[in-house]
Amino acid sequence: MTALDLAWRRRPVVLMYHGFTEHPRRDDPENLFVTLTDFERQLDHLHEHGWQPLDLDGFLARANGRSRSKSFLVTIDDGLESVAELAVPALRARSVPAVVFVPAGLVGGTADWLPQPPGERLLDAEQLRAIAQQGVEIGAHAFEHVDMRGLDSPQLDRQSAQACEVLRDITGSSIRAFAYPFGAHDSRAREAVARAGCRVAFSVFEDDGRFAVSRVDVNATDTMTSFRLKLLPGYRAWWRALGRVSVVRRLVRRSVARRPPADNGLDRETA
């Protein structure tokens, strides 16, 4: 076995997206909206370089072990309307599954936790059913997109079990996956999600077992160079280490990003 073979004996890469857009947006200070062109290029790059797309079942089967093959799971947080309008057609054209995480109590409303862009619409119940019928798995993103750390038991039940019940009623399918808003979780939040019947939950950068699986944030500043970098084994640990030397991190970010934003998804948890 070559050194390269050993390097790729790894768990699947979990990619985290938020919104999508046909043209770069100037009203997106968090750099959440990836252009459709960039998204398609990223998916095509993965296909051309031998990456295997996984659905949630495939991810769960591989998550506890390592494999020689390169594999990835697409996750999309917040359930913005652009998911159905732009992302799902691109995914379907390439036979790539995805998991979309939705704040259950805000279905059909707006992403009010985002000061900008204001009034961004969320998928409604009919749209959720439509993308579920197209092979997209629906997961929970709490009930109202709130930080779950430090909540009491009734609040945790609302953000986990009740959220899953609402989405199950909408889609007709059990809710098996959860993503913490802002990537924020503590031990009681993880326990609540487990009690709600989810099989896995996702954070952003910090791993803590099956109910806090870290992901790779893909945002509007990414070039193909930075995207390829994010696919490397150990990227998340490497970026956390750079975080201890902020000057180095800024230099690395400027060398691979499309533009040097004041604050992007690499530095904070924006899920």
DRENDO-1510 file (C-alpha; in Angstrom, 1 decimal, always signed):
<recs>
REC; n; res; u; v; w
REC; 1; MET; +0.0; +0.0; +0.0 .
REC; 2; THR; +1.4; +3.4; -1.0 .
REC; 3; ALA; +1.6; +6.5; +1.2 .
REC; 4; LEU; -1.2; +8.0; -0.9 .
REC; 5; ASP; -3.4; +4.9; -0.2 .
REC; 6; LEU; -2.8; +5.4; +3.5 .
REC; 7; ALA; -3.6; +9.1; +3.3 .
REC; 8; TRP; -7.0; +8.3; +1.9 .
REC; 9; ARG; -8.0; +5.7; +4.4 .
REC; 10; ARG; -10.4; +8.1; +6.0 .
REC; 11; ARG; -13.9; +8.7; +7.0 .
REC; 12; PRO; -16.2; +10.4; +4.5 .
REC; 13; VAL; -15.8; +14.2; +4.1 .
REC; 14; VAL; -19.0; +16.0; +5.1 .
REC; 15; LEU; -19.5; +19.2; +3.1 .
REC; 16; MET; -21.7; +21.9; +4.6 .
REC; 17; TYR; -23.5; +24.4; +2.4 .
REC; 18; HIS; -26.1; +27.0; +3.1 .
REC; 19; GLY; -27.6; +29.1; +0.2 .
REC; 20; PHE; -27.1; +29.2; -3.5 .
REC; 21; THR; -27.2; +32.0; -6.1 .
REC; 22; GLU; -26.9; +32.5; -9.8 .
REC; 23; HIS; -24.7; +35.6; -9.4 .
REC; 24; PRO; -22.4; +36.7; -6.5 .
REC; 25; ARG; -24.4; +38.6; -3.9 .
REC; 26; ARG; -23.3; +41.8; -2.4 .
REC; 27; ASP; -25.8; +41.5; +0.4 .
REC; 28; ASP; -24.2; +38.4; +1.9 .
REC; 29; PRO; -21.7; +39.4; +4.6 .
REC; 30; GLU; -21.5; +35.9; +5.9 .
REC; 31; ASN; -20.6; +34.5; +2.5 .
REC; 32; LEU; -23.3; +31.9; +2.7 .
REC; 33; PHE; -24.5; +31.9; -0.9 .
REC; 34; VAL; -22.4; +29.8; -3.2 .
REC; 35; THR; -22.9; +30.5; -6.9 .
REC; 36; LEU; -24.5; +27.8; -8.9 .
REC; 37; THR; -21.4; +27.8; -11.2 .
REC; 38; ASP; -19.1; +27.2; -8.3 .
REC; 39; PHE; -21.3; +24.5; -6.9 .
REC; 40; GLU; -21.5; +22.6; -10.2 .
REC; 41; ARG; -17.7; +22.9; -10.6 .
REC; 42; GLN; -17.2; +21.5; -7.1 .
REC; 43; LEU; -19.5; +18.5; -7.8 .
REC; 44; ASP; -17.8; +17.9; -11.1 .
REC; 45; HIS; -14.4; +18.0; -9.5 .
REC; 46; LEU; -15.4; +15.4; -7.0 .
REC; 47; HIS; -16.7; +13.1; -9.8 .
REC; 48; GLU; -13.7; +13.6; -12.0 .
REC; 49; HIS; -11.3; +12.8; -9.2 .
REC; 50; GLY; -13.0; +9.6; -8.1 .
REC; 51; TRP; -15.0; +10.7; -5.1 .
REC; 52; GLN; -18.0; +8.6; -4.3 .
REC; 53; PRO; -21.2; +10.5; -3.3 .
REC; 54; LEU; -23.0; +9.0; -0.3 .
REC; 55; ASP; -26.6; +9.2; +0.9 .
REC; 56; LEU; -27.2; +9.2; +4.7 .
REC; 57; ASP; -27.3; +5.3; +4.8 .
REC; 58; GLY; -24.0; +5.2; +3.0 .
REC; 59; PHE; -22.5; +7.7; +5.4 .
REC; 60; LEU; -23.7; +5.9; +8.4 .
REC; 61; ALA; -22.3; +2.6; +7.1 .
REC; 62; ARG; -18.9; +4.2; +6.6 .
REC; 63; ALA; -18.7; +6.7; +9.4 .
REC; 64; ASN; -17.5; +4.3; +12.1 .
REC; 65; GLY; -14.7; +2.9; +10.0 .
REC; 66; ARG; -12.2; +3.8; +7.3 .
REC; 67; SER; -12.1; +3.1; +3.6 .
REC; 68; ARG; -9.6; +3.3; +0.8 .
REC; 69; SER; -12.2; +5.0; -1.4 .
REC; 70; LYS; -12.7; +8.7; -1.2 .
REC; 71; SER; -16.3; +9.5; -0.3 .
REC; 72; PHE; -18.4; +12.6; +0.6 .
REC; 73; LEU; -21.8; +13.6; +2.0 .
REC; 74; VAL; -23.4; +16.9; +0.9 .
REC; 75; THR; -25.3; +18.6; +3.7 .
REC; 76; ILE; -27.2; +21.9; +3.4 .
REC; 77; ASP; -28.3; +23.9; +6.4 .
REC; 78; ASP; -31.2; +26.3; +6.9 .
REC; 79; GLY; -33.6; +25.1; +4.1 .
REC; 80; LEU; -33.4; +28.3; +2.1 .
REC; 81; GLU; -35.6; +28.5; -1.1 .
REC; 82; SER; -32.5; +28.5; -3.3 .
REC; 83; VAL; -31.9; +24.9; -2.3 .
REC; 84; ALA; -34.9; +23.8; -4.3 .
REC; 85; GLU; -34.5; +26.3; -7.1 .
REC; 86; LEU; -30.7; +25.8; -7.8 .
REC; 87; ALA; -29.0; +23.1; -5.7 .
REC; 88; VAL; -31.4; +20.2; -6.1 .
REC; 89; PRO; -31.4; +20.3; -9.9 .
REC; 90; ALA; -27.6; +20.4; -10.0 .
REC; 91; LEU; -27.4; +17.5; -7.5 .
REC; 92; ARG; -30.0; +15.4; -9.4 .
REC; 93; ALA; -28.2; +16.0; -12.8 .
REC; 94; ARG; -25.1; +14.4; -11.2 .
REC; 95; SER; -26.9; +11.7; -9.1 .
REC; 96; VAL; -25.5; +13.2; -5.9 .
REC; 97; PRO; -27.7; +12.7; -2.8 .
REC; 98; ALA; -27.9; +15.4; -0.1 .
REC; 99; VAL; -29.3; +16.0; +3.4 .
REC; 100; VAL; -31.1; +19.3; +3.9 .
REC; 101; PHE; -31.5; +20.5; +7.5 .
REC; 102; VAL; -34.6; +22.6; +8.3 .
REC; 103; PRO; -35.7; +24.6; +11.3 .
REC; 104; ALA; -39.0; +22.9; +11.8 .
REC; 105; GLY; -40.9; +25.8; +13.4 .
REC; 106; LEU; -40.0; +28.2; +10.6 .
REC; 107; VAL; -41.0; +26.2; +7.5 .
REC; 108; GLY; -42.4; +28.6; +4.9 .
REC; 109; GLY; -41.1; +31.6; +6.9 .
REC; 110; THR; -37.9; +33.7; +6.7 .
REC; 111; ALA; -34.4; +33.3; +8.0 .
REC; 112; ASP; -34.8; +36.0; +10.6 .
REC; 113; TRP; -31.6; +35.0; +12.4 .
REC; 114; LEU; -29.7; +36.5; +9.4 .
REC; 115; PRO; -29.5; +40.3; +9.6 .
REC; 116; GLN; -28.3; +40.2; +6.0 .
REC; 117; PRO; -29.6; +39.3; +3.5 .
REC; 118; PRO; -32.9; +40.4; +5.1 .
REC; 119; GLY; -36.1; +38.4; +4.6 .
REC; 120; GLU; -34.5; +35.4; +3.0 .
REC; 121; ARG; -37.3; +32.9; +2.3 .
REC; 122; LEU; -37.3; +29.3; +3.7 .
REC; 123; LEU; -38.7; +26.3; +2.0 .
REC; 124; ASP; -42.4; +25.7; +2.7 .
REC; 125; ALA; -44.1; +22.3; +3.4 .
REC; 126; GLU; -44.9; +21.7; -0.3 .
REC; 127; GLN; -41.4; +22.4; -1.4 .
REC; 128; LEU; -40.0; +20.1; +1.3 .
REC; 129; ARG; -42.2; +17.3; +0.2 .
REC; 130; ALA; -41.2; +17.9; -3.4 .
REC; 131; ILE; -37.4; +17.7; -2.8 .
REC; 132; ALA; -37.9; +14.7; -0.5 .
REC; 133; GLN; -39.6; +12.9; -3.4 .
REC; 134; GLN; -36.5; +13.8; -5.5 .
REC; 135; GLY; -34.2; +11.9; -3.2 .
REC; 136; VAL; -33.2; +14.6; -0.7 .
REC; 137; GLU; -33.2; +13.5; +2.9 .
REC; 138; ILE; -34.8; +16.1; +5.3 .
REC; 139; GLY; -33.1; +16.6; +8.7 .
REC; 140; ALA; -33.8; +18.8; +11.6 .
REC; 141; HIS; -32.1; +22.1; +12.3 .
REC; 142; ALA; -33.8; +22.6; +15.7 .
REC; 143; PHE; -37.3; +24.2; +15.9 .
REC; 144; GLU; -36.4; +27.9; +15.7 .
REC; 145; HIS; -32.7; +28.0; +14.7 .
REC; 146; VAL; -31.5; +28.8; +18.2 .
REC; 147; ASP; -28.3; +28.1; +20.1 .
REC; 148; MET; -29.1; +24.9; +22.0 .
REC; 149; ARG; -26.4; +25.2; +24.7 .
REC; 150; GLY; -27.7; +25.8; +28.2 .
REC; 151; LEU; -31.3; +25.2; +27.4 .
REC; 152; ASP; -33.6; +23.6; +30.0 .
REC; 153; SER; -35.3; +20.3; +29.4 .
REC; 154; PRO; -38.6; +21.6; +27.9 .
REC; 155; GLN; -36.7; +23.9; +25.6 .
REC; 156; LEU; -34.4; +21.1; +24.5 .
REC; 157; ASP; -37.4; +18.8; +23.9 .
REC; 158; ARG; -39.0; +21.5; +21.7 .
REC; 159; GLN; -35.8; +22.0; +19.7 .
REC; 160; SER; -35.1; +18.3; +19.2 .
REC; 161; ALA; -38.1; +15.9; +19.6 .
REC; 162; GLN; -40.8; +18.4; +18.6 .
REC; 163; ALA; -38.8; +19.6; +15.6 .
REC; 164; CYS; -38.4; +16.0; +14.4 .
REC; 165; GLU; -42.2; +15.4; +14.9 .
REC; 166; VAL; -43.2; +18.4; +12.8 .
REC; 167; LEU; -40.8; +17.5; +10.0 .
REC; 168; ARG; -42.0; +13.9; +10.1 .
REC; 169; ASP; -45.6; +15.0; +9.7 .
REC; 170; ILE; -44.6; +17.2; +6.7 .
REC; 171; THR; -42.5; +14.6; +4.9 .
REC; 172; GLY; -44.1; +11.4; +6.0 .
REC; 173; SER; -40.7; +10.0; +6.8 .
REC; 174; SER; -38.8; +9.6; +10.1 .
REC; 175; ILE; -36.1; +12.2; +10.8 .
REC; 176; ARG; -32.8; +10.5; +11.1 .
REC; 177; ALA; -30.3; +13.4; +11.1 .
REC; 178; PHE; -29.9; +16.7; +13.0 .
REC; 179; ALA; -27.6; +19.7; +12.6 .
REC; 180; TYR; -27.1; +22.1; +15.5 .
REC; 181; PRO; -27.8; +25.8; +14.6 .
REC; 182; PHE; -24.5; +27.8; +14.6 .
REC; 183; GLY; -22.8; +24.4; +15.2 .
REC; 184; ALA; -23.4; +25.0; +18.9 .
REC; 185; HIS; -24.0; +22.0; +21.2 .
REC; 186; ASP; -23.3; +20.7; +24.7 .
REC; 187; SER; -23.7; +17.3; +26.4 .
REC; 188; ARG; -27.4; +17.9; +27.2 .
REC; 189; ALA; -28.2; +19.1; +23.6 .
REC; 190; ARG; -26.5; +15.9; +22.2 .
REC; 191; GLU; -28.5; +13.7; +24.6 .
REC; 192; ALA; -31.7; +15.4; +23.6 .
REC; 193; VAL; -31.1; +14.8; +20.0 .
REC; 194; ALA; -30.3; +11.2; +20.7 .
REC; 195; ARG; -33.5; +10.8; +22.6 .
REC; 196; ALA; -35.4; +12.3; +19.7 .
REC; 197; GLY; -34.5; +9.2; +17.7 .
REC; 198; CYS; -31.9; +10.7; +15.4 .
REC; 199; ARG; -29.2; +8.4; +14.3 .
REC; 200; VAL; -26.5; +11.1; +13.8 .
REC; 201; ALA; -26.0; +14.8; +14.4 .
REC; 202; PHE; -23.7; +17.3; +12.8 .
REC; 203; SER; -21.7; +20.2; +14.3 .
REC; 204; VAL; -19.2; +22.4; +12.3 .
REC; 205; PHE; -15.6; +22.1; +13.4 .
REC; 206; GLU; -15.7; +20.2; +16.7 .
REC; 207; ASP; -16.2; +16.4; +16.8 .
REC; 208; ASP; -17.7; +14.7; +19.8 .
REC; 209; GLY; -18.9; +11.3; +18.7 .
REC; 210; ARG; -21.9; +10.3; +16.6 .
REC; 211; PHE; -24.0; +13.2; +17.8 .
REC; 212; ALA; -21.5; +15.9; +16.9 .
REC; 213; VAL; -19.8; +15.1; +13.6 .
REC; 214; SER; -17.7; +17.9; +12.2 .
REC; 215; ARG; -18.1; +19.2; +8.7 .
REC; 216; VAL; -16.2; +21.2; +6.1 .
REC; 217; ASP; -17.8; +24.6; +5.4 .
REC; 218; VAL; -18.0; +25.6; +1.8 .
REC; 219; ASN; -18.7; +29.2; +1.2 .
REC; 220; ALA; -18.9; +32.0; -1.3 .
REC; 221; THR; -15.2; +32.9; -1.0 .
REC; 222; ASP; -13.9; +29.5; -2.0 .
REC; 223; THR; -11.9; +29.0; -5.2 .
REC; 224; MET; -11.2; +25.6; -6.6 .
REC; 225; THR; -7.8; +25.8; -4.8 .
REC; 226; SER; -9.4; +26.3; -1.4 .
REC; 227; PHE; -12.1; +23.7; -2.2 .
REC; 228; ARG; -9.4; +21.1; -3.0 .
REC; 229; LEU; -7.6; +22.1; +0.2 .
REC; 230; LYS; -10.7; +21.4; +2.3 .
REC; 231; LEU; -10.9; +17.9; +0.9 .
REC; 232; LEU; -7.5; +16.9; +2.3 .
REC; 233; PRO; -7.4; +14.4; +5.2 .
REC; 234; GLY; -7.0; +16.2; +8.5 .
REC; 235; TYR; -8.1; +19.6; +7.1 .
REC; 236; ARG; -10.3; +20.4; +10.0 .
REC; 237; ALA; -7.6; +19.6; +12.6 .
REC; 238; TRP; -5.1; +21.6; +10.6 .
REC; 239; TRP; -7.4; +24.7; +10.4 .
REC; 240; ARG; -8.0; +24.5; +14.2 .
REC; 241; ALA; -4.3; +24.5; +14.8 .
REC; 242; LEU; -3.8; +27.5; +12.5 .
REC; 243; GLY; -6.5; +29.2; +14.6 .
REC; 244; ARG; -4.0; +29.4; +17.4 .
REC; 245; VAL; -1.8; +31.5; +15.2 .
REC; 246; SER; -4.2; +34.0; +13.8 .
REC; 247; VAL; -1.7; +35.8; +11.5 .
REC; 248; VAL; -0.8; +32.6; +9.7 .
REC; 249; ARG; -4.5; +31.7; +9.3 .
REC; 250; ARG; -5.2; +35.1; +7.7 .
REC; 251; LEU; -2.3; +34.7; +5.3 .
REC; 252; VAL; -3.5; +31.2; +4.3 .
REC; 253; ARG; -7.0; +32.4; +3.8 .
REC; 254; ARG; -6.0; +35.2; +1.6 .
REC; 255; SER; -3.9; +32.9; -0.5 .
REC; 256; VAL; -6.7; +30.6; -1.4 .
REC; 257; ALA; -9.9; +32.7; -1.1 .
REC; 258; ARG; -11.6; +34.6; -3.9 .
REC; 259; ARG; -11.6; +37.8; -1.7 .
REC; 260; PRO; -10.5; +38.5; +1.8 .
REC; 261; PRO; -13.8; +39.0; +3.8 .
REC; 262; ALA; -13.8; +40.5; +7.2 .
REC; 263; ASP; -15.5; +37.3; +8.6 .
REC; 264; ASN; -16.2; +34.1; +6.7 .
REC; 265; GLY; -17.4; +30.6; +7.5 .
REC; 266; LEU; -13.9; +29.4; +8.1 .
REC; 267; ASP; -13.5; +31.4; +11.3 .
REC; 268; ARG; -16.9; +31.0; +12.9 .
REC; 269; GLU; -19.7; +28.6; +13.0 .
REC; 270; THR; -22.4; +29.9; +10.7 .
REC; 271; ALA; -24.6; +26.8; +10.3 .
</recs>
